[in-house]
Amino acid sequence: MEKTLDLKFNYTDKKDTRSGFGDGLLEIGRKNPNVVGLCADLIGSLKMGAFQKEFPERFFQTGIAEANMMGIAAGLSISGKIPFTGTFANFSTGRVYDQIRQSIAYSEKNVKICASHAGLTLGEDGATHQILEDLGMMKMLPNMTVINPCDYNQTKAATMAIAEHEGPVYLRFGRPVWPIFTPADQKFEIGKAWKMIDGKDVTIFATGHLVWEAVIAEAMLREEGISAEVINIHTIKPLDEEAILESVAKTGCAVSAEEHQYNGGLGDSIAQTLIRNNPAPLEYVGVDDSFGESGTPTQLLEKYGLNADNIVKAAKKALARK
Amino acid sequence: MEKKSTEQLQEVASQVRRDILRMVHQVQSGHPGASLGCTEFFTALYFDQMKHDNSFKMEGKNEDLFFLSNGHISPVWYSVLSRSGYFPVSELSTFRKLNSRLQGHPATEEHLPGVRIASGSLGQGLSVAIGAAQAKKIDGDDQLVYVLMGDGEQEEGQIWEAAMYAAHWKVDNLIATIDLNRQQIDGPTEKIMNLIDLRAKYESFGWTVIDTENGNDMKSVVEGLEKAKSLTGQGKPVLNLLHTEMGFGVDFMVGTHKWHGIAPNDEQLADALAQLPETLGDY
């Protein structure tokens, strides 16, 4: 379907966002000698092998022991090191929430918690590994910055940017190959939303893999004479409230799109912003209080209502409520 | 810091015990039992064994670092930190009160000099200390990292993740101490969750283990720490099993878990203080 659409952003290549993390880590590791890596037996999955090979003295294999990994990272940060921990998103959050809460967030430690295989697009491994609650858990922690980039290039840029940012960060990315549609030379500004497409009827706030679905949805809506604004919310916390309010002041209604539960995700953050400042219709595209299951990423996004078709439906619903 | 004699260290310890009791008494909350049991250890560490800088820099480069994993025994740590010049002794009167830097469990958000990480939720301090020790290795910093844990705390799974890791990575610039008082909140460790043989457990994990048989005798504590220090740098992490008695120094508090987390009343405080000479001046 997307080939026949007049997309405002196009792609020539597809790559996984986790490779953006691995490549970004290697590049920032070369620039900043304080960057250290840790991984809990998933070096291949997290694409941390190149960093490990080039900087063996700055890389720590922790084995399958994520709680310990978070503590080791906190300890390393005390001397001024910038630890990047790598494991799957569910093992990076729920499994070690108390360790992150006490030893990293409350203690204001400069640890970068880098989480791959987030969301439904993990695919066939199924619900045990498809965490859909991580953004909520992490954004609730005081001092924590939460970032969910949309493609390879943005993930690489984000990985390098967080090394220069003082304070704990949760960086979420994924497993599947995905269109690369943002520039390779982009500057990643933490906390700054990126308006990708101008529109006047409805705003689509999207994060992570669903930014691409939002780009497709915009073209689909345009064919029906609906002008959608697309805003890439790569930083869930701190949220760029100004950009959100400015856009909704113009369009009058919005859709949020994320690979996460309704509860506690980007949609909830936007809803809080709108309700306090400019109550306007908002429709959620996300997972409605359920666990995932095995399947291909495309099948899962369709079954759980997280693709461009669903963004289009949600946009029309929001428009009708204006 | 000038080297102190055993007698001088004992004088400091007596004052530290007075501080602990008065702090816990004035807010009627806190954990006196294991604080009193670890008084010799903290005093020996800060007034004799560690190379440390009370002007306090978070990074702690080229100095020994100490981490408290069982954060509930904060009274003894706060007393020793203030008595060694990290912050004014008068600040001890703010313990556990609103707007204080002396939180019930140690915290860094309040920027209290001497504290490098929050603790209280058990099982996390060993990992943190190992990370700090590895950072020293990366930096070519020869100083040591110390960590204190509780014995009940050994029931936490993360401890064993960390124990495995430290041996695997040959973290031999680390001295971990376990306060072996054989008590935890609900009763004796033997009844709550039998630790059986911690020496054998840690040895089988690849650690060098020593016992400090009398953790409430200043001379033994100093000797134990000296011995532990002599065993560093040999490819293995070092564990010091510090045999103590909860509530040591106060006759009606000693050797029971009853005083784990309760405060003495006015009468009990007077009784306890009468057993402990005021040596450096009460705060």
Interface residues (C-beta under 8 A of the other chain):
Chain A: V36 E57 R58 F60 T62 G63 A65 A67 N68 M69 M70 G71 I72 A73 A74 G75 L76 S77 I78 S79 G80 K81 P83 D98 Q99 R101 Q102 S103 Y106 S107 E108 K109
Chain B: M58 E59 G60 K61 L65 F67 A107 T108 E109 R116 I117 A118 S119 G120 S121 G123 Q124 G125 L126 S127 V128 A129 I130 G131 A132 A133 Q134 A135 K136 I138 D139 D141 G157 Q158 E161 A162 M164 Y165 H168 W169
